[in-house]
Amino acid sequence: MEGIILALIPMFAWGSIGFASNKIGGKPTQQTFGMTLGALAFAFVVWLVVRPEMTWQLWVFGIIGGILWSVGQSGQFQAMKHVGVSIAGPLSSGAQLVLGSLVGAFLFHEWTKPMQFVLGMSALALLVIGFYFSSKQDQSDDNQVGRSVDLPKGFRALAYSTVGYVSYAVLFNNIMKFEALAVILPMAIGMVLGALLFMSFKVDLDILVIKNGSVGLLWGIGNIFMLLAAAKAGLAIAFSFSQLGVIISIIGGILFLGETKTKKEMRWVLIGIACFVAGAVLLGIVKTY
């Protein structure tokens, strides 16, 4: 029970990143840069406290992983700009779960038993259904007035965002395995470098960038409690619960950012949430089967 309670903290922390940053405001590049600066400050404090052993491999691959993460986060902010937090949040998490699971199962042979494939494919089917209902829109003319949603641009941004996120996860979980508290500083440096690449190294520390630094603290808090939850309840349960932050994204987008939903869309969103929850839980079961 303690592990599950700890796993709820990254769920709330990471699930709050999207709507918190959009509430602060700024362009996607400003949001990403500000968030990475906050993450770097958090990582430096952790490094000062823990003082882990640092190898050249950890520095090189940690920085590469951070750059890949920044590709994922920048794409997610772009998608939120085009389709809103309440749509982009669940689609991003769901896409990561689907692609990450497929890569793990077929490229790294994480699924070896027939029952794992049955449960895993059932979970992916639920996630795809969740995609559909989470992004489904009420097409009646009255409901389109004053609404600005560009699904094609949103989906393109989510495509490269998902590739960035999954590549960083595969690098750290399947290819190079580092102590999380040790790699957090090199990774944060890579995150800042990636954000600077998106800004063409034109640094502008304006007020929106500085304010978005607080969002980086949410990322850091989520990371720490993810480790604590994994130690108590296992990585599969901790990761699955963390992905349920999509619920926080949807609620935050509607309540705090004023993203409108018709009655039909609210019903569809609830169906999508239910599918995501069921799919994430099933994936957790597959990893412990």
Contacts in CASP RR format, 6 or more apart in sequence:
PFRMAT RR
TARGET T0000
AUTHOR 0000-0000-0000
METHOD contacts of the structure
MODEL  1
MEGIILALIPMFAWGSIGFASNKIGGKPTQQTFGMTLGALAFAFVVWLVV
RPEMTWQLWVFGIIGGILWSVGQSGQFQAMKHVGVSIAGPLSSGAQLVLG
SLVGAFLFHEWTKPMQFVLGMSALALLVIGFYFSSKQDQSDDNQVGRSVD
LPKGFRALAYSTVGYVSYAVLFNNIMKFEALAVILPMAIGMVLGALLFMS
FKVDLDILVIKNGSVGLLWGIGNIFMLLAAAKAGLAIAFSFSQLGVIISI
IGGILFLGETKTKKEMRWVLIGIACFVAGAVLLGIVKTY
2 232 0 8 1.000
2 233 0 8 1.000
3 228 0 8 1.000
3 229 0 8 1.000
3 232 0 8 1.000
3 233 0 8 1.000
3 237 0 8 1.000
3 238 0 8 1.000
4 229 0 8 1.000
4 233 0 8 1.000
4 237 0 8 1.000
4 241 0 8 1.000
6 225 0 8 1.000
6 228 0 8 1.000
6 229 0 8 1.000
6 232 0 8 1.000
6 233 0 8 1.000
6 238 0 8 1.000
7 225 0 8 1.000
7 226 0 8 1.000
7 229 0 8 1.000
7 233 0 8 1.000
7 237 0 8 1.000
7 238 0 8 1.000
7 241 0 8 1.000
7 242 0 8 1.000
8 241 0 8 1.000
9 221 0 8 1.000
9 222 0 8 1.000
9 225 0 8 1.000
9 229 0 8 1.000
10 221 0 8 1.000
10 222 0 8 1.000
10 223 0 8 1.000
10 225 0 8 1.000
10 226 0 8 1.000
10 229 0 8 1.000
10 238 0 8 1.000
10 241 0 8 1.000
10 242 0 8 1.000
11 241 0 8 1.000
11 242 0 8 1.000
11 243 0 8 1.000
11 244 0 8 1.000
11 245 0 8 1.000
11 247 0 8 1.000
11 248 0 8 1.000
12 245 0 8 1.000
12 248 0 8 1.000
13 218 0 8 1.000
13 219 0 8 1.000
13 220 0 8 1.000
13 221 0 8 1.000
13 222 0 8 1.000
13 225 0 8 1.000
14 218 0 8 1.000
14 219 0 8 1.000
14 222 0 8 1.000
14 242 0 8 1.000
14 245 0 8 1.000
15 89 0 8 1.000
15 245 0 8 1.000
15 246 0 8 1.000
15 248 0 8 1.000
15 249 0 8 1.000
16 218 0 8 1.000
16 248 0 8 1.000
16 252 0 8 1.000
17 35 0 8 1.000
17 215 0 8 1.000
17 216 0 8 1.000
17 218 0 8 1.000
17 219 0 8 1.000
18 76 0 8 1.000
18 77 0 8 1.000
18 80 0 8 1.000
18 85 0 8 1.000
18 89 0 8 1.000
18 215 0 8 1.000
18 249 0 8 1.000
19 85 0 8 1.000
19 248 0 8 1.000
19 249 0 8 1.000
19 252 0 8 1.000
19 253 0 8 1.000
19 256 0 8 1.000
19 257 0 8 1.000
20 214 0 8 1.000
20 215 0 8 1.000
20 218 0 8 1.000
21 31 0 8 1.000
21 35 0 8 1.000
21 77 0 8 1.000
21 212 0 8 1.000
21 215 0 8 1.000
22 31 0 8 1.000
22 80 0 8 1.000
22 84 0 8 1.000
22 85 0 8 1.000
22 253 0 8 1.000
22 257 0 8 1.000
23 256 0 8 1.000
23 257 0 8 1.000
24 31 0 8 1.000
24 208 0 8 1.000
24 211 0 8 1.000
24 212 0 8 1.000
24 214 0 8 1.000
24 215 0 8 1.000
25 31 0 8 1.000
25 208 0 8 1.000
25 211 0 8 1.000
25 212 0 8 1.000
26 208 0 8 1.000
26 212 0 8 1.000
28 74 0 8 1.000
28 75 0 8 1.000
28 77 0 8 1.000
28 78 0 8 1.000
28 80 0 8 1.000
28 81 0 8 1.000
28 198 0 8 1.000
29 74 0 8 1.000
29 195 0 8 1.000
29 198 0 8 1.000
29 199 0 8 1.000
30 204 0 8 1.000
30 206 0 8 1.000
30 208 0 8 1.000
30 209 0 8 1.000
30 212 0 8 1.000
31 77 0 8 1.000
31 208 0 8 1.000
31 212 0 8 1.000
31 215 0 8 1.000
32 70 0 8 1.000
32 73 0 8 1.000
32 74 0 8 1.000
32 77 0 8 1.000
32 195 0 8 1.000
32 198 0 8 1.000
33 192 0 8 1.000
33 195 0 8 1.000
33 196 0 8 1.000
33 198 0 8 1.000
33 199 0 8 1.000
33 203 0 8 1.000
33 209 0 8 1.000
33 212 0 8 1.000
34 195 0 8 1.000
34 209 0 8 1.000
34 210 0 8 1.000
34 212 0 8 1.000
34 213 0 8 1.000
34 215 0 8 1.000
34 216 0 8 1.000
35 73 0 8 1.000
35 195 0 8 1.000
35 212 0 8 1.000
35 213 0 8 1.000
35 215 0 8 1.000
35 216 0 8 1.000
35 219 0 8 1.000
36 70 0 8 1.000
36 73 0 8 1.000
36 188 0 8 1.000
36 190 0 8 1.000
36 191 0 8 1.000
36 192 0 8 1.000
36 194 0 8 1.000
36 195 0 8 1.000
36 216 0 8 1.000
37 192 0 8 1.000
37 209 0 8 1.000
37 210 0 8 1.000
37 212 0 8 1.000
37 213 0 8 1.000
37 216 0 8 1.000
38 213 0 8 1.000
38 214 0 8 1.000
38 215 0 8 1.000
38 216 0 8 1.000
38 217 0 8 1.000
38 219 0 8 1.000
39 188 0 8 1.000
39 191 0 8 1.000
39 216 0 8 1.000
39 217 0 8 1.000
39 219 0 8 1.000
39 220 0 8 1.000
40 188 0 8 1.000
40 189 0 8 1.000
40 191 0 8 1.000
40 192 0 8 1.000
41 213 0 8 1.000
41 217 0 8 1.000
42 188 0 8 1.000
42 216 0 8 1.000
42 217 0 8 1.000
42 219 0 8 1.000
42 220 0 8 1.000
42 221 0 8 1.000
43 184 0 8 1.000
43 185 0 8 1.000
43 187 0 8 1.000
43 188 0 8 1.000
43 220 0 8 1.000
44 185 0 8 1.000
44 188 0 8 1.000
46 181 0 8 1.000
46 184 0 8 1.000
46 185 0 8 1.000
46 224 0 8 1.000
47 184 0 8 1.000
47 185 0 8 1.000
50 181 0 8 1.000
50 182 0 8 1.000
52 179 0 8 1.000
52 181 0 8 1.000
52 182 0 8 1.000
53 182 0 8 1.000
54 182 0 8 1.000
54 185 0 8 1.000
54 186 0 8 1.000
57 176 0 8 1.000
58 178 0 8 1.000
58 182 0 8 1.000
58 183 0 8 1.000
58 186 0 8 1.000
59 186 0 8 1.000
60 186 0 8 1.000
61 171 0 8 1.000
61 176 0 8 1.000
61 178 0 8 1.000
61 183 0 8 1.000
61 186 0 8 1.000
62 172 0 8 1.000
62 176 0 8 1.000
62 178 0 8 1.000
62 183 0 8 1.000
62 186 0 8 1.000
62 187 0 8 1.000
62 190 0 8 1.000
63 186 0 8 1.000
63 187 0 8 1.000
63 189 0 8 1.000
63 190 0 8 1.000
63 193 0 8 1.000
64 171 0 8 1.000
64 190 0 8 1.000
65 167 0 8 1.000
65 168 0 8 1.000
65 171 0 8 1.000
65 172 0 8 1.000
65 187 0 8 1.000
65 190 0 8 1.000
66 168 0 8 1.000
66 186 0 8 1.000
66 187 0 8 1.000
66 188 0 8 1.000
66 189 0 8 1.000
66 190 0 8 1.000
66 191 0 8 1.000
66 193 0 8 1.000
66 194 0 8 1.000
67 190 0 8 1.000
67 191 0 8 1.000
67 193 0 8 1.000
67 194 0 8 1.000
67 197 0 8 1.000
68 164 0 8 1.000
68 165 0 8 1.000
68 167 0 8 1.000
68 168 0 8 1.000
68 171 0 8 1.000
69 164 0 8 1.000
69 165 0 8 1.000
69 168 0 8 1.000
69 187 0 8 1.000
69 190 0 8 1.000
69 191 0 8 1.000
70 190 0 8 1.000
70 191 0 8 1.000
70 192 0 8 1.000
70 193 0 8 1.000
70 194 0 8 1.000
70 195 0 8 1.000
70 197 0 8 1.000
70 198 0 8 1.000
71 160 0 8 1.000
71 161 0 8 1.000
71 163 0 8 1.000
71 164 0 8 1.000
71 167 0 8 1.000
71 194 0 8 1.000
72 160 0 8 1.000
72 161 0 8 1.000
72 162 0 8 1.000
72 163 0 8 1.000
72 164 0 8 1.000
72 165 0 8 1.000
72 168 0 8 1.000
73 161 0 8 1.000
73 165 0 8 1.000
73 191 0 8 1.000
74 161 0 8 1.000
74 195 0 8 1.000
74 198 0 8 1.000
75 157 0 8 1.000
75 158 0 8 1.000
75 160 0 8 1.000
75 161 0 8 1.000
76 88 0 8 1.000
76 89 0 8 1.000
76 92 0 8 1.000
76 157 0 8 1.000
76 158 0 8 1.000
76 161 0 8 1.000
76 165 0 8 1.000
78 153 0 8 1.000
78 154 0 8 1.000
78 157 0 8 1.000
78 161 0 8 1.000
79 88 0 8 1.000
79 89 0 8 1.000
79 91 0 8 1.000
79 92 0 8 1.000
79 154 0 8 1.000
79 155 0 8 1.000
79 157 0 8 1.000
79 158 0 8 1.000
79 161 0 8 1.000
80 88 0 8 1.000
80 89 0 8 1.000
81 157 0 8 1.000
82 88 0 8 1.000
82 149 0 8 1.000
82 150 0 8 1.000
82 151 0 8 1.000
82 153 0 8 1.000
82 154 0 8 1.000
82 157 0 8 1.000
83 91 0 8 1.000
83 135 0 8 1.000
83 149 0 8 1.000
83 150 0 8 1.000
83 151 0 8 1.000
83 154 0 8 1.000
84 149 0 8 1.000
84 253 0 8 1.000
84 257 0 8 1.000
84 259 0 8 1.000
85 249 0 8 1.000
85 250 0 8 1.000
85 252 0 8 1.000
85 253 0 8 1.000
85 257 0 8 1.000
85 259 0 8 1.000
86 249 0 8 1.000
86 250 0 8 1.000
86 252 0 8 1.000
86 253 0 8 1.000
86 254 0 8 1.000
86 257 0 8 1.000
86 259 0 8 1.000
86 261 0 8 1.000
86 269 0 8 1.000
87 134 0 8 1.000
87 135 0 8 1.000
87 149 0 8 1.000
88 154 0 8 1.000
88 158 0 8 1.000
88 249 0 8 1.000
89 246 0 8 1.000
89 249 0 8 1.000
89 250 0 8 1.000
90 130 0 8 1.000
90 131 0 8 1.000
90 134 0 8 1.000
90 246 0 8 1.000
90 249 0 8 1.000
90 250 0 8 1.000
90 272 0 8 1.000
90 273 0 8 1.000
90 276 0 8 1.000
91 131 0 8 1.000
91 134 0 8 1.000
91 135 0 8 1.000
91 155 0 8 1.000
91 158 0 8 1.000
92 158 0 8 1.000
92 161 0 8 1.000
92 162 0 8 1.000
92 165 0 8 1.000
93 243 0 8 1.000
93 245 0 8 1.000
93 246 0 8 1.000
93 249 0 8 1.000
93 276 0 8 1.000
94 127 0 8 1.000
94 130 0 8 1.000
94 131 0 8 1.000
94 243 0 8 1.000
94 246 0 8 1.000
94 276 0 8 1.000
95 131 0 8 1.000
95 158 0 8 1.000
95 161 0 8 1.000
95 162 0 8 1.000
96 162 0 8 1.000
96 165 0 8 1.000
96 166 0 8 1.000
96 169 0 8 1.000
96 243 0 8 1.000
97 123 0 8 1.000
97 124 0 8 1.000
97 127 0 8 1.000
97 243 0 8 1.000
97 279 0 8 1.000
97 280 0 8 1.000
97 283 0 8 1.000
98 124 0 8 1.000
98 127 0 8 1.000
98 128 0 8 1.000
99 162 0 8 1.000
99 163 0 8 1.000
99 166 0 8 1.000
100 166 0 8 1.000
100 169 0 8 1.000
100 170 0 8 1.000
101 120 0 8 1.000
101 123 0 8 1.000
101 124 0 8 1.000
101 283 0 8 1.000
101 286 0 8 1.000
102 124 0 8 1.000
103 166 0 8 1.000
103 170 0 8 1.000
103 174 0 8 1.000
104 110 0 8 1.000
104 111 0 8 1.000
104 170 0 8 1.000
104 174 0 8 1.000
105 111 0 8 1.000
105 116 0 8 1.000
105 117 0 8 1.000
105 120 0 8 1.000
108 170 0 8 1.000
108 174 0 8 1.000
110 287 0 8 1.000
111 117 0 8 1.000
111 120 0 8 1.000
111 286 0 8 1.000
113 289 0 8 1.000
115 289 0 8 1.000
116 286 0 8 1.000
116 289 0 8 1.000
119 282 0 8 1.000
119 285 0 8 1.000
119 286 0 8 1.000
119 289 0 8 1.000
120 282 0 8 1.000
120 283 0 8 1.000
120 286 0 8 1.000
122 279 0 8 1.000
122 282 0 8 1.000
123 278 0 8 1.000
123 279 0 8 1.000
123 280 0 8 1.000
123 282 0 8 1.000
123 283 0 8 1.000
123 286 0 8 1.000
124 279 0 8 1.000
126 275 0 8 1.000
126 276 0 8 1.000
126 278 0 8 1.000
126 279 0 8 1.000
126 282 0 8 1.000
127 275 0 8 1.000
127 276 0 8 1.000
127 279 0 8 1.000
127 280 0 8 1.000
129 271 0 8 1.000
129 272 0 8 1.000
129 275 0 8 1.000
130 271 0 8 1.000
130 272 0 8 1.000
130 275 0 8 1.000
130 276 0 8 1.000
132 272 0 8 1.000
133 268 0 8 1.000
133 269 0 8 1.000
133 271 0 8 1.000
133 272 0 8 1.000
133 275 0 8 1.000
134 250 0 8 1.000
134 268 0 8 1.000
134 269 0 8 1.000
134 272 0 8 1.000
134 273 0 8 1.000
134 276 0 8 1.000
135 151 0 8 1.000
136 265 0 8 1.000
136 268 0 8 1.000
137 143 0 8 1.000
137 149 0 8 1.000
137 151 0 8 1.000
137 265 0 8 1.000
138 262 0 8 1.000
138 264 0 8 1.000
138 265 0 8 1.000
143 262 0 8 1.000
147 260 0 8 1.000
172 178 0 8 1.000
172 183 0 8 1.000
180 223 0 8 1.000
180 227 0 8 1.000
181 227 0 8 1.000
184 220 0 8 1.000
184 223 0 8 1.000
196 203 0 8 1.000
222 242 0 8 1.000
226 238 0 8 1.000
226 239 0 8 1.000
226 242 0 8 1.000
229 237 0 8 1.000
229 238 0 8 1.000
229 241 0 8 1.000
229 242 0 8 1.000
230 238 0 8 1.000
230 239 0 8 1.000
234 288 0 8 1.000
235 287 0 8 1.000
236 283 0 8 1.000
236 284 0 8 1.000
236 285 0 8 1.000
236 286 0 8 1.000
236 287 0 8 1.000
236 288 0 8 1.000
237 284 0 8 1.000
237 288 0 8 1.000
239 284 0 8 1.000
240 280 0 8 1.000
240 281 0 8 1.000
240 283 0 8 1.000
240 284 0 8 1.000
241 280 0 8 1.000
243 276 0 8 1.000
243 280 0 8 1.000
244 276 0 8 1.000
244 277 0 8 1.000
244 280 0 8 1.000
246 273 0 8 1.000
246 276 0 8 1.000
247 273 0 8 1.000
247 276 0 8 1.000
247 277 0 8 1.000
250 269 0 8 1.000
250 273 0 8 1.000
253 259 0 8 1.000
254 260 0 8 1.000
254 261 0 8 1.000
261 269 0 8 1.000
END
